[in-house]
Amino acid sequence: MTPSSSIAAPGATPAPEEHHDHHPNYLVDGTTIKSWLLTVDHKRIGLMFLFWVLLFFLVGGIFALLIRVELLTPGPTIMDAMTYNRTFTLHGLVMIFLFMIPAIPAVFGNFMLPLMLGAKDVAFPRLNLLSLYIYLAGAVLALWGMLNGGLDTGWTFYTPYSAHTTTTVAPVLFGAFIIGFSSIVTGINFIVTCHTMRAPGITWFKMPLFVWAIYATSCIQVLATPVIGLLLVLVTVENLFGFGMFDPARGGDPVLFQHLFWFYSHPAVYIMVLPSFGVMSEVVATYSRKNIFGYRAVAYSSLGIAFVGFFAWGHHMFVSGQSTFAGGLFGVLTMIVGVFTAIKVFNWVGTVYKGAVEFKTPFAYFCGFLFFTVFGGMTGIALGTVSLDVAWHDTYFVVAHFHFIMVGATIMAFLAALHYWFPKMFGRTYHEGWGLVAAALIILGFNATFIPQFLLGNNGMPRRYYEYPERFQALNVASTAGATLLAFGFIIIAMYLTYALIYGKASGKNPWRSKGYEWLSESPPPTHNFVGPQPEFPEEPHFYVDPKKAEVPDAV
């Protein structure tokens, strides 16, 4: 393989050949610990984010299993009530703030965005490294607070309870406040990169759909995160000094907290889900061997979700005393978000239709993602209807919906991205058979975990309860069995990907024969992404002329 092949877009003039030894890949260009800790290479920063989000995913997953074990029996099983409250709080905090929000943007956004734009790095490389250490500083402070006194408010920190609880609130809230700065810095960096770092030939409507998704997500991060940051400071001050801003006895308003919290936290749903949509747009085109169906519709729908998502926060508050008119308005706005999501689903199905589908592991996760998005989205439309939400509010129905549309979709996309871009990131292949087995276990396990919770909620079991009537035990046991199956699936993935990192076969430059821009460089890429001058991109991303007869150069 010659270095010129790493930058030659279809129809582009190849660069002069250069000896590959002069351009080591990013993994071996500096092997000391210092070279990693102080790197400004977006790819290495993405890998370090990958390490930490996987570690926090493990921590959050362990606490999820502890919750499910506790709920095996109607009464106390392995912990007391206060420990249970702290356990589900820690589970929610770690999974949302330390895993799901940064998982795809900070890992795959960092790694792939410059490659997809033909750039050598992000716009502000040092700021990129700073975002990693801000994230770690906030994580350390939040976890220290959880381990030294704990927190029992749930991940939403609802007042007035969070202002008066005797558990440790301030360090956890301030840790989450610090993590927010990491999101803001990353978002600014990605927005500027999209505006200023595109290679010649990449116009706005020639950007890959993953870039569109990251761009829309970054806009949400920059605009919404300051609101939650200021709110967390207010709650911290309320807890430490008793200022009374959310205390009705002092003229404060606890419902104001909910408005401010959900003004951020509903758009935060799309910080988690929009990058997942972008990943799936890349995966479905590659394994269907077809041009993406309705490229502009998918791109515009990402911006539409980001925009309308800011105006739908009130559907979390249908039982908080807001007016009938406000409830109806927020319900309608929720339906509009559903329309934009349906546009994406329709276009993905249109891409698969009559495509030359290769059923590889990432495509298996796409199938799971499609089911969770449609099923979870439909339950979201139901919960966006005031009359239904009043019955289901604060039951396990909401927990199951939340996990289907947020956790299910995000994890499906995260695993699809990890498998799809594994050869690009590490230059090695994994065992395809084990990949499909693990995908099947995870998809089945996820359904087995949360479908019983839909039934529990519909039968009236409140969420966050430590004890429950005996009539709910069978469904809780079924949910715990599903969580166990889910855990086995993740263990299998950890085993075969670790094996692939050490003993996996060399993948070649483009093992999937994809037309994605990121595959134009070597696998793994050189330190500055491309050898020679900045490449040109005369064709659209994922340009498969004939899905049945697409002639894509085999991996060298």
RABEL-V352898 format. One record per residue. N is the residue number from 1. RES is the residue in one small letter. SS is DSSP state (helix for helix, strand for strand, loop for the rest). PSI is psi in degrees with one decimal (NA if undefined). Layout:
n;res;ss;psi
N;RES;SS;PSI
N;RES;SS;PSI
//
This chain:
n;res;ss;psi
1;m;loop;131.0
2;t;loop;152.0
3;p;helix;-28.9
4;s;helix;-28.0
5;s;helix;-17.5
6;s;helix;-14.1
7;i;loop;-1.7
8;a;loop;101.5
9;a;loop;157.7
10;p;loop;123.4
11;g;loop;-4.7
12;a;loop;155.1
13;t;loop;124.3
14;p;loop;146.8
15;a;loop;158.5
16;p;loop;145.1
17;e;loop;139.4
18;e;loop;151.9
19;h;loop;126.7
20;h;helix;-25.7
21;d;helix;-22.9
22;h;helix;-4.4
23;h;loop;73.7
24;p;loop;152.0
25;n;strand;163.0
26;y;loop;-22.3
27;l;loop;-29.6
28;v;loop;0.3
29;d;loop;75.5
30;g;loop;109.7
31;t;loop;3.2
32;t;loop;159.9
33;i;helix;-39.7
34;k;helix;-38.9
35;s;helix;-27.5
36;w;helix;-44.6
37;l;helix;-28.5
38;l;loop;13.2
39;t;loop;150.0
40;v;loop;12.1
41;d;loop;121.6
42;h;helix;-30.4
43;k;helix;-43.3
44;r;helix;-38.0
45;i;helix;-39.8
46;g;helix;-40.8
47;l;helix;-38.0
48;m;helix;-39.6
49;f;helix;-40.5
50;l;helix;-44.1
51;f;helix;-47.3
52;w;helix;-39.8
53;v;helix;-33.0
54;l;helix;-38.5
55;l;helix;-45.2
56;f;helix;-31.4
57;f;helix;-39.6
58;l;helix;-45.1
59;v;helix;-48.7
60;g;helix;-37.3
61;g;helix;-38.9
62;i;helix;-42.4
63;f;helix;-32.1
64;a;helix;-42.5
65;l;helix;-37.4
66;l;helix;-39.4
67;i;helix;-46.3
68;r;helix;-36.8
69;v;helix;-42.2
70;e;helix;-35.9
71;l;loop;8.8
72;l;loop;-32.8
73;t;loop;155.0
74;p;loop;-29.7
75;g;loop;-162.6
76;p;loop;137.8
77;t;loop;-62.3
78;i;loop;-3.3
79;m;loop;163.8
80;d;loop;177.2
81;a;helix;-43.0
82;m;helix;-40.0
83;t;helix;-38.4
84;y;helix;-45.2
85;n;helix;-42.8
86;r;helix;-33.9
87;t;helix;-47.3
88;f;helix;-25.8
89;t;helix;-46.6
90;l;helix;-40.4
91;h;helix;-49.3
92;g;helix;-44.6
93;l;helix;-48.1
94;v;helix;-46.1
95;m;helix;-40.2
96;i;helix;-55.4
97;f;helix;-27.9
98;l;helix;-16.0
99;f;helix;-65.2
100;m;helix;-40.5
101;i;helix;-46.8
102;p;helix;-11.2
103;a;helix;-58.5
104;i;helix;-46.9
105;p;helix;-47.1
106;a;helix;-30.1
107;v;helix;-68.4
108;f;helix;-29.1
109;g;helix;-47.1
110;n;helix;-46.7
111;f;helix;-44.9
112;m;helix;-26.7
113;l;helix;-52.6
114;p;helix;-37.5
115;l;helix;-39.6
116;m;helix;-20.7
117;l;helix;-0.2
118;g;loop;24.4
119;a;loop;160.8
120;k;loop;-23.3
121;d;loop;-178.0
122;v;loop;171.8
123;a;loop;-38.3
124;f;loop;84.8
125;p;helix;-41.1
126;r;helix;-38.1
127;l;helix;-33.8
128;n;helix;-45.7
129;l;helix;-39.4
130;l;helix;-38.2
131;s;helix;-34.4
132;l;helix;-46.2
133;y;helix;-28.7
134;i;helix;-44.2
135;y;helix;-45.6
136;l;helix;-38.7
137;a;helix;-45.2
138;g;helix;-38.8
139;a;helix;-44.4
140;v;helix;-44.5
141;l;helix;-44.1
142;a;helix;-44.2
143;l;helix;-34.9
144;w;helix;-43.6
145;g;helix;-38.0
146;m;helix;-33.7
147;l;helix;-15.5
148;n;loop;74.5
149;g;loop;-25.9
150;g;loop;175.8
151;l;loop;134.2
152;d;loop;23.9
153;t;loop;-7.6
154;g;loop;164.9
155;w;loop;-10.2
156;t;loop;-12.6
157;f;loop;34.1
158;y;loop;133.6
159;t;loop;157.3
160;p;loop;-4.4
161;y;helix;-43.8
162;s;helix;-20.1
163;a;helix;-13.7
164;h;helix;-8.7
165;t;loop;148.8
166;t;loop;-5.7
167;t;loop;172.3
168;t;loop;107.5
169;v;loop;-47.8
170;a;helix;-48.9
171;p;helix;-37.3
172;v;helix;-45.5
173;l;helix;-41.3
174;f;helix;-32.4
175;g;helix;-43.8
176;a;helix;-36.3
177;f;helix;-43.9
178;i;helix;-41.8
179;i;helix;-33.9
180;g;helix;-35.0
181;f;helix;-34.8
182;s;helix;-42.4
183;s;helix;-42.1
184;i;helix;-45.8
185;v;helix;-44.7
186;t;helix;-43.2
187;g;helix;-45.5
188;i;helix;-43.5
189;n;helix;-44.9
190;f;helix;-38.3
191;i;helix;-47.6
192;v;helix;-38.1
193;t;helix;-44.9
194;c;helix;-34.0
195;h;helix;-33.5
196;t;helix;-13.4
197;m;loop;9.3
198;r;loop;139.1
199;a;loop;159.9
200;p;loop;132.6
201;g;loop;-20.4
202;i;loop;95.2
203;t;loop;176.7
204;w;helix;-39.1
205;f;helix;23.4
206;k;helix;7.4
207;m;loop;140.6
208;p;loop;151.7
209;l;helix;-25.0
210;f;helix;-36.8
211;v;helix;-41.8
212;w;helix;-43.3
213;a;helix;-42.5
214;i;helix;-37.1
215;y;helix;-47.2
216;a;helix;-40.7
217;t;helix;-41.6
218;s;helix;-37.4
219;c;helix;-42.1
220;i;helix;-44.9
221;q;helix;-43.8
222;v;helix;-37.7
223;l;helix;-33.9
224;a;helix;-33.9
225;t;helix;-37.6
226;p;helix;-29.2
227;v;helix;-47.9
228;i;helix;-33.1
229;g;helix;-48.8
230;l;helix;-37.6
231;l;helix;-42.6
232;l;helix;-36.2
233;v;helix;-42.7
234;l;helix;-42.5
235;v;helix;-38.3
236;t;helix;-46.0
237;v;helix;-41.2
238;e;helix;-43.2
239;n;helix;-39.7
240;l;helix;-38.4
241;f;helix;-4.5
242;g;loop;44.6
243;f;loop;-25.7
244;g;loop;18.4
245;m;loop;-28.0
246;f;loop;18.7
247;d;loop;110.1
248;p;helix;-25.5
249;a;helix;-20.5
250;r;helix;14.7
251;g;loop;4.5
252;g;loop;178.3
253;d;loop;106.7
254;p;helix;-25.2
255;v;helix;-28.7
256;l;helix;-39.8
257;f;helix;-45.0
258;q;helix;-40.4
259;h;helix;-48.1
260;l;helix;-39.8
261;f;helix;-47.5
262;w;helix;-19.2
263;f;helix;-33.9
264;y;helix;-46.7
265;s;helix;-23.1
266;h;helix;-48.1
267;p;helix;-29.8
268;a;helix;-26.6
269;v;helix;-40.1
270;y;helix;-20.3
271;i;helix;-33.4
272;m;helix;-40.0
273;v;helix;-35.9
274;l;helix;-45.7
275;p;helix;-31.8
276;s;helix;-40.9
277;f;helix;-40.4
278;g;helix;-42.6
279;v;helix;-46.3
280;m;helix;-30.0
281;s;helix;-37.7
282;e;helix;-44.8
283;v;helix;-44.8
284;v;helix;-35.2
285;a;helix;-42.3
286;t;helix;-46.9
287;y;helix;-7.9
288;s;helix;-11.3
289;r;loop;40.3
290;k;loop;152.0
291;n;loop;144.7
292;i;loop;132.9
293;f;loop;124.4
294;g;loop;52.0
295;y;helix;-49.8
296;r;helix;-36.2
297;a;helix;-41.3
298;v;helix;-41.5
299;a;helix;-47.9
300;y;helix;-34.2
301;s;helix;-29.7
302;s;helix;-45.2
303;l;helix;-36.6
304;g;helix;-43.6
305;i;helix;-44.0
306;a;helix;-38.4
307;f;helix;-53.5
308;v;helix;-27.6
309;g;helix;-24.8
310;f;helix;-15.8
311;f;helix;11.0
312;a;loop;12.9
313;w;helix;-24.9
314;g;helix;-13.6
315;h;helix;-9.0
316;h;helix;-6.3
317;m;loop;28.6
318;f;loop;-26.1
319;v;loop;15.5
320;s;loop;-0.7
321;g;loop;8.1
322;q;loop;162.6
323;s;loop;160.6
324;t;helix;-40.0
325;f;helix;-44.8
326;a;helix;-41.7
327;g;helix;-44.6
328;g;helix;-40.6
329;l;helix;-45.7
330;f;helix;-32.9
331;g;helix;-43.8
332;v;helix;-43.7
333;l;helix;-34.5
334;t;helix;-40.4
335;m;helix;-34.1
336;i;helix;-39.5
337;v;helix;-39.4
338;g;helix;-34.1
339;v;helix;-45.6
340;f;helix;-38.1
341;t;helix;-39.7
342;a;helix;-33.8
343;i;helix;-44.2
344;k;helix;-46.6
345;v;helix;-44.9
346;f;helix;-43.7
347;n;helix;-33.5
348;w;helix;-43.2
349;v;helix;-38.9
350;g;helix;-32.4
351;t;helix;-40.7
352;v;helix;-33.5
353;y;loop;122.6
354;k;loop;21.8
355;g;loop;161.7
356;a;loop;75.9
357;v;loop;130.7
358;e;loop;113.9
359;f;loop;80.4
360;k;loop;174.9
361;t;helix;-47.3
362;p;helix;-34.4
363;f;helix;-31.4
364;a;helix;-41.5
365;y;helix;-31.2
366;f;helix;-41.5
367;c;helix;-43.8
368;g;helix;-41.8
369;f;helix;-44.0
370;l;helix;-42.5
371;f;helix;-47.6
372;f;helix;-36.8
373;t;helix;-44.6
374;v;helix;-48.7
375;f;helix;-49.5
376;g;helix;-37.9
377;g;helix;-38.6
378;m;helix;-40.8
379;t;helix;-28.4
380;g;helix;-40.9
381;i;helix;-40.3
382;a;helix;-43.2
383;l;helix;-20.7
384;g;loop;-1.6
385;t;loop;120.7
386;v;helix;-46.6
387;s;helix;-34.7
388;l;helix;-39.2
389;d;helix;-33.7
390;v;helix;-36.5
391;a;helix;-36.4
392;w;helix;-10.7
393;h;loop;134.8
394;d;loop;25.7
395;t;strand;176.7
396;y;helix;-12.2
397;f;helix;-41.6
398;v;helix;-40.2
399;v;helix;-45.5
400;a;helix;-42.8
401;h;helix;-47.6
402;f;helix;-44.7
403;h;helix;-34.8
404;f;helix;-52.1
405;i;helix;-30.6
406;m;helix;-59.1
407;v;helix;-48.4
408;g;helix;-51.0
409;a;helix;-42.5
410;t;helix;-43.2
411;i;helix;-39.8
412;m;helix;-45.2
413;a;helix;-39.5
414;f;helix;-45.2
415;l;helix;-37.1
416;a;helix;-44.7
417;a;helix;-42.2
418;l;helix;-41.4
419;h;helix;-39.4
420;y;helix;-43.3
421;w;loop;4.1
422;f;helix;-47.7
423;p;helix;-36.0
424;k;helix;-40.3
425;m;helix;-35.6
426;f;helix;-9.2
427;g;loop;19.0
428;r;strand;160.5
429;t;loop;154.2
430;y;loop;172.2
431;h;loop;113.2
432;e;helix;-38.3
433;g;helix;-47.3
434;w;helix;-32.6
435;g;helix;-42.9
436;l;helix;-37.0
437;v;helix;-46.9
438;a;helix;-40.2
439;a;helix;-43.1
440;a;helix;-43.4
441;l;helix;-42.3
442;i;helix;-42.7
443;i;helix;-44.7
444;l;helix;-42.9
445;g;helix;-37.9
446;f;helix;-44.0
447;n;helix;-42.1
448;a;helix;-25.9
449;t;helix;-43.8
450;f;helix;-19.0
451;i;helix;-41.8
452;p;helix;-29.4
453;q;helix;-32.1
454;f;helix;-44.1
455;l;helix;-39.6
456;l;helix;-46.6
457;g;helix;-40.4
458;n;helix;-26.6
459;n;loop;-2.3
460;g;loop;12.5
461;m;loop;120.2
462;p;strand;150.0
463;r;loop;160.4
464;r;loop;9.0
465;y;loop;138.2
466;y;loop;-35.7
467;e;loop;155.7
468;y;loop;160.1
469;p;loop;152.6
470;e;helix;-25.0
471;r;helix;-15.5
472;f;helix;-1.3
473;q;helix;-41.9
474;a;helix;-44.6
475;l;helix;-34.7
476;n;helix;-38.6
477;v;helix;-42.8
478;a;helix;-40.8
479;s;helix;-40.9
480;t;helix;-37.7
481;a;helix;-40.9
482;g;helix;-39.7
483;a;helix;-35.0
484;t;helix;-43.1
485;l;helix;-41.2
486;l;helix;-43.5
487;a;helix;-41.2
488;f;helix;-38.7
489;g;helix;-43.2
490;f;helix;-35.6
491;i;helix;-41.5
492;i;helix;-43.5
493;i;helix;-45.9
494;a;helix;-37.3
495;m;helix;-50.9
496;y;helix;-27.8
497;l;helix;-35.9
498;t;helix;-42.5
499;y;helix;-43.2
500;a;helix;-36.9
501;l;helix;-34.4
502;i;helix;-45.5
503;y;helix;0.7
504;g;loop;149.7
505;k;loop;151.3
506;a;strand;134.6
507;s;loop;-22.3
508;g;loop;176.5
509;k;loop;-42.3
510;n;loop;74.8
511;p;loop;-24.7
512;w;loop;-3.3
513;r;loop;41.8
514;s;loop;153.4
515;k;loop;7.8
516;g;loop;143.3
517;y;helix;-33.9
518;e;helix;-20.3
519;w;helix;2.4
520;l;helix;-16.1
521;s;loop;174.3
522;e;loop;165.3
523;s;loop;111.3
524;p;loop;157.2
525;p;loop;155.4
526;p;strand;169.4
527;t;loop;-42.3
528;h;loop;24.1
529;n;loop;-47.2
530;f;loop;143.1
531;v;loop;127.7
532;g;loop;-160.7
533;p;loop;164.7
534;q;loop;131.0
535;p;loop;162.2
536;e;loop;153.0
537;f;loop;83.8
538;p;loop;-20.5
539;e;loop;163.6
540;e;loop;156.5
541;p;loop;144.8
542;h;loop;52.4
543;f;loop;93.1
544;y;loop;109.9
545;v;loop;-48.8
546;d;loop;112.0
547;p;loop;-23.8
548;k;loop;-21.7
549;k;loop;28.7
550;a;loop;126.4
551;e;loop;96.3
552;v;loop;131.4
553;p;loop;133.3
554;d;loop;155.4
555;a;loop;137.1
556;v;loop;NA
//
